[in-house]
Amino acid sequence: MAVPKRRTSKTRKRKRRTHKNLTPPNLSECPHCHEMKKSHQVCPECGHYKGRKVK
């Protein structure tokens, strides 16, 4: 079984973990009601998608 020879330093551990973070969702403006919505999703405010009423 593989066992580390030396302890992983705090710096090395933190450098490795720098990419483990959450990113905010990409939002775009609804062309119909001008509210912010997720891309490629039905607008939760007005219910339009690609210029058509869906809901």
C-alpha positions as CSV (number, residue, x, y, z in Angstrom):
1,M,0.0,0.0,0.0
2,A,1.4,3.4,-0.9
3,V,2.1,5.7,2.0
4,P,3.3,9.3,1.6
5,K,6.9,9.8,2.6
6,R,6.4,13.4,3.7
7,R,3.5,15.4,5.0
8,T,1.7,17.6,2.5
9,S,2.4,21.2,3.4
10,K,-0.4,23.7,3.8
11,T,0.8,25.7,0.8
12,R,0.8,22.7,-1.5
13,K,-2.6,21.5,-0.3
14,R,-4.1,25.0,-0.8
15,K,-2.6,25.3,-4.3
16,R,-4.3,22.0,-5.2
17,R,-7.6,23.2,-3.9
18,T,-7.7,26.6,-5.6
19,H,-9.9,25.2,-8.5
20,K,-12.5,23.6,-6.2
21,N,-14.9,26.6,-6.1
22,L,-18.4,27.4,-7.1
23,T,-19.1,29.8,-10.0
24,P,-22.2,31.9,-10.2
25,P,-24.7,30.9,-12.9
26,N,-24.5,32.7,-16.3
27,L,-27.4,35.0,-16.6
28,S,-28.8,36.8,-19.6
29,E,-31.5,39.4,-20.1
30,C,-34.9,38.2,-21.3
31,P,-35.7,40.0,-24.6
32,H,-39.4,40.1,-23.7
33,C,-39.6,41.4,-20.1
34,H,-35.9,42.4,-19.6
35,E,-35.5,40.4,-16.4
36,M,-32.3,38.3,-15.8
37,K,-32.7,34.6,-16.5
38,K,-30.5,31.5,-17.0
39,S,-29.4,30.9,-20.6
40,H,-31.4,28.4,-22.6
41,Q,-34.2,28.3,-20.0
42,V,-37.8,29.5,-20.0
43,C,-38.0,33.0,-18.3
44,P,-39.5,32.4,-14.8
45,E,-41.1,35.9,-14.9
46,C,-42.9,36.0,-18.2
47,G,-42.8,32.4,-19.4
48,H,-41.3,33.2,-22.8
49,Y,-38.6,31.2,-24.6
50,K,-37.2,31.9,-28.1
51,G,-39.9,34.5,-28.6
52,R,-42.9,32.2,-27.8
53,K,-45.1,31.9,-24.7
54,V,-44.3,28.5,-23.2
55,K,-46.0,28.5,-19.8
